[in-house]
Amino acid sequence: MYRSMMDCVRDLEKHGHLMRIKHEVDPDLEMAEIHRQVYAQGGPAIFYEKVKGSPFPAVSNIYGTNERIEFLFRRTFPKVQKVIELKADPTNFMKQPFRYLSAPFTALQALPMKSLFAPPITYGTCKISDLPQVKSWPDDGGAFITLPQVFTMEPDSKDIMKSNVGMYRIQLSGNEYIPDKEIGLHYQLHRGIGVHHTMYNQSEEDFRCCIFVGGPPSHAFVAIMPLPEGLSELTFAGMLGGRRFRYLKKDGYYLSADADFCITGIIKKNVKRPEGPFGDHLGYYSLKHDFPVMEVDKVYHRKDAVWHFTVVGRPPAEDSGFGYLIHKLVKKLTTQEFPGVKEINAVDAAGVHPLLLAIGSERYMPFRERKPEEILTQANRILGSGQTSLAKFLIIAAAGDDPTLTANDIPTFFQHVLERVDWRRDLHFQTKTTIDTLDYSGTGWNAGSKLVIACCGEKIRELTDKTSTIHLPEGFSNPLFAEKGILAIQAPAYTTLEDEVQKVNDFLSSMQDINWTGIPLILLVDNSNFTSQTLNNWLWVTFTRANPSHDVYGIKSWVKFKHWGCDGPLVIDARTKPHHAPGLVENETIRMQVKQMLAKKVS
């Protein structure tokens, strides 16, 4: 049971899960580069004793491996899992009463409590500029908080159980923000804080907001956790942390008593300023856009305050660990939220939202040929619910075709689908709709399309990773298999939409007489060597760079009564387009300096 982030640091160090950087480090790119290189090696949590320009130390990578996450929550995870299992199916209590006897008490004992004595968070105050100004990527618009816990409540509400705690990125410096007086908040109106913002716009009350940083490690996790209906974030933080969430009310704000830092202020109701760019979890920069502004009141900190941060970038990254823990905790809730759905995997390597893999159930019409019917209903339910509504590509298979199939074994899942999919029947598009704000592959900001691939039935082909000589048109070259049945072809650099549609159609026409047996999927890419190198590479390239309505083609394609299909392979244009956001590239000088520094430290 950790009382603070420093408690966590000491425990990690005691058990060999932490390294110390004793010399002064620069928060401008250097700290992020240290983090990236240590994470990439599966290394320990990192404690930065001296941060240039700040009196506070910092820590990152505490969630850097699945083993370390399980270590952090080793005493509480089994208890929390029982509560969630009971929430998913209350009849479990009658089936296994002794297993779930403690579950109600776990939840009751984790209820938030008011701090009656001098809470640690009120030890001192500082300025925004005193905080470690961590900048992760060369073109970031400034310093950002990357693991904030943003606390808001409805107007006139005094019930802390109805509060919202979310993780929305916070820009501390740069752009047009008044130094030490204003910070930027990046969030969408459909998120919890966005709903509150809309309510405050319709009231005369100030929109008060608190941003917590640090505290027990369960507090940052709960800000990103999709919780079951009726379970408050604060209660969940208490359950997972093994210590009740402590709070106090000060100057009209609700402060987390155990946080390391707390920024209080008022979100301006009808004021926006440019926020970003920011190197984001799709592996590209999210560009500069207008977002809400918070007028800072005070910045509180505890005596032994530690600045907790992470570095966001192309997955896998430290925040991938959140997905691991979420999956373990909510797996039993999937069938409750999505009836008939056995599994959902938001594919981390593809940036999470661009690609969902799911396994559903085909229970209807047992006397007819097996084909996608019920799983299409389940796919629509997935695309109509919460965070899964941001999915761009949703591939759903039927559990009955292979009882051992799992959405978490990605190569096997794709093999299963590509052996059975019928491109004449199984493609279902949604056009002119919304996609993830961070995904710039669409037709505009937050605008794009979706594709459901619904697969059910017997195996209809054997996949291959060999082919006879293919005579490609000029400019197309170097065909390489990313997986069996998936051929990546290097295509000319993308120019304009009009030119490329014609160019791709000419390519498709020239490919009609080739024997594509065993190759149902073709990828047009900028670099087929890179794309075919690893599973993560082809997933990232394909699903972050393609907009289904504009970039999905087919050899021998046709339209019949508004249904689009193709008799030959499906073709996805996964090249970089001019309207895409730029990719993330490290500062090479700093990268080499950090590499040499870490090599000396290891030796």
N, C-alpha and C positions, 0 to 999 in steps of 0.2 A: 504494500500500500504506500504509494509515493505521495508525499505532501507537497512536493514542488519539483521543478525540473532539476534542481541541484541534487535532490534526493535520487532522482533517476540517474543522473550522471555518476554519482558515487557508486550506485549499485552496479551499473554497467562496467565501471572501471574495476570494481572488486572482482567481478566474474570474467574479466578479460575481454569485454566487449567494447572497449573504448580506447582511442589513441588521443594523446594531447599534442597540440601544436603550441610550443612554448614561445616561439619568436612572434613578433608583431606581424600580422597579416592584413592585407588591404581588402576591405569589403567590396571595392570596385574590381570585379572580375576574378581576383585571385582566390578568395574564399570559395567561390562557386566552382572554380576549376579544381581546387583541392577536393571538394566534395565529389565532383563528377569522376575523377580518377580513382578515388578510394572506393566509391560505389561500384564502379565498373569492375573492380578486382574482388568484389564481394567482401570488402573490408569492414572495419568496425565503425561504431559511432565516432564522431570527431568533435573534440572540445578545443575551441580556439581561445587560448588564455588572454591574448592581447589583440584587440581589434582596433586598427588605426582609426583615429577620430572619435572613438567612443570609450566611455569608462566601463562598459559592460562586456563580459565574455560572451561567447556564443557556442551553440551546439547544433550539429546537423547529423543526418544519416542514422538517427536512432531507430528508424523503421526500415533500415536498409536491406535486411534479409528477412525471409520468412521465419527463420529460426530465432532471430532477435525479437521479432514481434511476439512470437509465442513465449519467449522468455519474459518480456515486459508484462504480459498479462497471464502469466503461468498460474497464478493463484485464483484468478477470477473468471477466466474464460469458460471453464466447464459450468460454473453457476449461471453465467449469462446465457449460455447456450440452452440450458434447461428452460429459462424464462421465455426465450424466443420460441422454442419448440412448443411450449404450452400455449403461447400466444397464437401460434400457427394452428394448433389443433387442441382445444381445451379438453377433448375426450381422452387425450393422452394421460390425464391425471387418473381417470378411472381405470385405464388399461395398466398403468405402471405407477400406482400411488406412491410407492416408496422412492422411486427415482425422482419424482417431481414434488415431494413433500416440502423441500426447502425453497422451491421457486417463488411462492408468494412472499416469503419472508425476505428473500434476496431483493425483490423489487421494493418492498415496504421499507427496508432498512437503508435503501439507497436514495430515498426522497431528499431533495435539496433542503438545506437547513440554514437559517440565518446565523451569521457569525456574531456572537455576543461580546467577544473581547476584542482587543486591538488586532485587527487582521493584518497579516503580513503585507498585503498589497498597499497599505497606506503608509508604509515606512518612509517613502520619499517621493518627490516629483522631479521631472526633468523635461527637456524639450524634445520635440520630434527629431531635431538634428543631433541630439545626443545618442539616439538609438543607432545600432550598427546599420549603416546604409548599404545593405547588400544589393549589388547589381550583378545579375547572373550572366547576361549575354551582351556583346558589344553594342548592339543597337537598341537595347532596352531604353525606354523613355526616362528612366530614373531608378531609384531604389524602391523595392517592393517588399511588403510583408507577404510571405508565401505560405505561412501556416497560421492565419488569423482565425480567431473564433469571434464572429461578429454577432453581437447580442442585440436584439430589438424586441419591442413589445407593441401590441396594438394600442391605439389612442385610448386614454382613460383606463387602461387595464392595470390592475395591481396584482394580478395572479401570475406569479413567476412560472407556474406550470404551463402557461399558455404562451410563453416566450418562444422566439425562434433563435436558434444558434446555427449559423451557417458559415461556410468557408468561401468567401468572396475576396478576390485579390485586392490589395490595398496599395496604392502608389503613394509613397512618402515624400518624394521630391521630383523635381523636373517639371517640364511643360509650363503651364501657366499658374501652377499652384503657388500661393503666397507662402514662402518658407516659414515653417513652424506654426502657421495659422490654418492651413488648409491641406487636406489629403484627398485622394480620389478613391472611389469605390466602384468596382466593376461587377455589376450583376444585372440579370434580366428580370423583367417585371413579373414573370411567372414563378420566380423563386420566392421562398418565404419572406425574405426582406423586401422583395419587390411588391408583394401583396400588402405588406405594412406601409410601404411608401405610398401606394395608391390610396390607402385609407387615410394617411396623414394629409395628403393633398386635398382631401375632402373635409378636413377638420381644421380648427384654428390652433391646435396644439403643436408645440415644437416636436420635431422628429428626433428624439434623443437616441443615441447609439453608443454602445461600448464595444471596443475591440480588445479582446484579451489575447495575449501572447504567452505561451509557456504554460506553467502549472503542471499538474500530473499529466503524463502522456496520453491518458484516456480522453482528456479535454479536447485536444486537437483532432483526435480521431472522430469524436462524436459530431464535430462540426460538418463532417463530410458523409456521415453514415445515413443511409436511407432507412428511417425507422418505421416500424409498424404503426398503424393508426392508433392514437391514444397513448403512445409511449413518449414521454418528454425527453428532449436531449439531455436535460440536466439530470434526470433520473438515470438515464442510460450511462452518462459519464460517471455517476456514482457507483453503478453496478460494475462497470468494466474496470474502474479504478480502485474498487474496494474501499472507497472513502466517499462519504456524502459530499456533494457539491456545496461548498460554503459560499455565501454571498452576503453583501451588505448594501444598504441604500445610502448614497452620499450625494448631496447636492442635486437630488432628482434623478441620479443614475444608479443602476444596479451594477455593482462591481463584483467580480469573481475574487473572493478573499484569498485563494491560493494561487492566482495567476502570478506570473513573473512581471508582466507589464499590463497596464490597462489604459487605453486611450479613450477618453470621453469626448463627446462633442455632439453637434446638431447637424443632421443631414439637411441641406438646403432643399426646399421643396421643389422649386422651379428653376434651379440653377444647374447647368451642366458645363463641364470643361473637358478638353481633350485628355484622354487617358491612354497610356501606351506609347509606343509599341512595347510588347512584352513577349519574350520567348516562352511559348506555351507547350502544353503536353501533347500536341499533335506533331511537334518537331519543327514548327514554323513560328514566325512572329505573328501574334495577333496585332493588327495594325491600330493606329491611333483613331479613336472614336470618342464621341461625347458621352460621358457618364456622370452620375451624381457626384457631388462634392460635399465633404464634411468639414464643418468649421470646428477646429479643435478647441476644446475647453482646457483639459488637463491631461497630463501623462503621468500616471502613477507607476511606481515600481517597488518591489520588495527589496529587502536588504541584500540577499544573495542572488539577485536577479541574473538569469541567463537568457540570452536572446535565442529563441528556437526558430530555426529556418530550414528550408529545403531548397533544392534547385530543380526547377521544372524544365523539361525538355523532351526530346524524342524518347518514347518509352522503349525498353523498360527504364524506369527511374525510381527514386525512393518512394514516390507516391503510388507506385505499382503495389507496394505492400498493403496499402489501404484496400485495394481490390481483393487481395488475397484474404484479408481478415473479414471483409464484408461478405465474400462468398462463403466462408466457413460459417459465419453467423446466420446468414439469411437463407441458406440453401433450402431449409425446411419451409420457408415462407413462399417459395416460388409458386407452388400449386395453389396456395390460398389467394395470392394476388392475380395469378394467371391460370384459371381453371383449365386443366388438361395439359398444361405445359410442364414438362419434367425438369428441364434445365435451360438456363440462359447463360451465355458467356459473352460479356462485352469485351471484345478482344483488345487487350492492352497494347499489343504490338502495332495495332492499326489505329491507335489513338482513342480507344474506348468507344466513342459514339459513332464513328464511321462504319463499324462492323459489329453486328450482333449475330451470334450463332445460337440456335435454339433447337430443342427437341420437344416435339408435341405428340399428340395422340390422335390416331384415326380410329374412332370407335363406331362410326356410323356405316351404314350400308355394307354389312359383311358379306352379302350375297352378290355384290358387284365387284368389278375389277377395282383393285386398289389404285387410287389416284388421290392427289391432294384435294381434300374437301374440308374436313374439320380443322386441319392445321392452318388453313387460310383464315378461318375465324379467329384462331388463336394468334396468328400473326397480326391481325388488325387490333386485337386487344393489346398486344405488346406495343404497337406503334401509337396507341391511344392513351398510354399511361405514363405519367411522370417523366422521369429521366430517360426511359427507354423510347419515348416519343422522338428523341433527337437522333435516333438511329437513321443511317443513310442506306446501308445495305443490311437486310435481314435475311439470313439463310436459315430455313427451318426444315428439319427432317422429321420423319415419323418414327416413333420409338419401336413400333411393331416390326419394322424391317430388320432391325438388329438390336435385340435387348441389351447387348453389351456396349452400344454406342454411347459416347459421352461428348458433350460439346467442349470439354476442356482438353481433349486430345485433338488438337487442331489439325495436324496432318491426316489422321485417320478419319476425322469428320469430313474433310474436303474430299478424301478418297471415296467415302461412302456416298456423298452427294453427287460427285462427278460420275460415278459409276451408274447412277440411277436417273439423273436429271434429264428431262425432255424439254429442250429449248423451244419446242413448238407449243408447249402447254404450261410450263412452270414459271414463267416470268410475269410479274405483276407490278406495274409502275404507278407511282404517284408523282404527278408533275406540279410545278409551281406551288411548292409547299415550303415549310420551314425546316432548316437543319441547324446544327450546332453553330452558335455565334462565332466560335473559334475556327470553323471550317470554311476556308475561302475557295473551295472547289466549285461552289455553286454559281448561280446567275447574279448574285448580289449578296450583300451582307445579310446573313441569317436566312438566305433564300436559296432554294435548290430543289432537289427531287429525291425520291426514295425508290428502292427496288426490293421487292420481296421475291425471293427464290424459294418456292415451296416444293419439296421433293418427297415423293412417296412411291413405293412399288418395288418390283423386282429389279435386279441388276440387268442393265441393258447393254453394257459395254465393258471391255477390259481396258484399263488405262495403260499407256505406254510412256516411256521416256526415251524412245528411239524413233527416228523418222528417216525416211529416204531423203535424198537431196531435194531441197525446196528452192525453186528458182524465184527469188524475191525481186520485186520491182526496184528500180534505182532509188537509193537512199535508205532502203530497208535492209538490215543485215544482222549477222551474228545471232541466229536463233538458238536459244538455250532453254533447257527445261528447269523451271523453278521447283516443280514437283511432278510426279507422274501425271500426265494428262494436262499439264499447264505449261504452255510454251511462251517464253518471253522473247519478243523480237524487237531489236533496236530500230527505232524509227527516226526520221529527220526531226530536227528541232521544230517545235510548234510555232506557228506564226500568227495567223488570224483565224477566227472561227470559220469564215466562209472558205478560205483556202484549204483549211484542214479537213473540213467535211468532204470536199471534193477529192482531196488527196487520199483520205481513208476509204472513200467509196471506190476510187480507182484501185486501191490495194485489194479491197474485198472482191472486186470483179475479177482481178487477176488470179485470185486464190480459189476460184470455184471448182476448178477441175482437179485439184490436188486431193489425194486420198488422206483424209483427216481421221481415219479410224483410230480410236484410242486417245484422241486429243480434242476434248470438248471445249477447252478454254485457251484463248490466245490473249496475251498482254502486249500492247504496244508501249514501249518504254524508252526513256532517254538513254539508259545504260543497262543492257541486258546482263553484262557481267555482274554488276552490283546487284541487280534485281534477283538474279538466280543464286546468289552467293549463300543466302541464309533464308530460313522460313520468315524471320522477322522482317527482312528486307523486302520480300515480295508482298507481304501483307501490308507493310507501311506504304510502299510505293503505290500499290494498286488502289487501296481504299481511302487514302488521304488525298489522292490526286484525281479521282474520277467523280463526276457528277452523272448519275445514272441516265437522266434524260438526254444529255448531250454527248456522253462519252461511252455509252454501251451500243455496240454495233453487232452485226452477225453476218456470217457468210451465208448467202442465199436467204436473206431476210425477207419478210413480207408482213403485210397488215391485213387482217380479216376481221370485219366488224369491230374495228378499233382495238383488236388484240394484236400485239406485236410478237412475232416469234421468228425463229430461223431454223433452217434445215441443217446447216453446218455448224461449226464451232461458234460460240459466243466470243466476241472480241471487245476487250475493254481498253480504251485509250487512256493509259495511265501516265502520260507525259506531263511535264510541268507546263502550265499555261501562263500567258502573260498576266492574267488577273490573279494568279495565286500569290499568296504571301511568301516572302523569301524564307528559305530554310535557315536553320540555326547552324552557325559556324563559330567555333571558338577562336579567340585571339591566339594565334600560333606562338607568339613570343611568350605569352604567359603560360600557355600549355606546356611548352618545353621547360620553362623555369620550374614549374610545379612538378613535372615528371622527374627532373633532376633532384629536386628537394626531397621528394618522396623516396627516391632510390637511395639517397644518403641515409634517410631516416630508417629505412628497412635494414640496410647493411650495418 
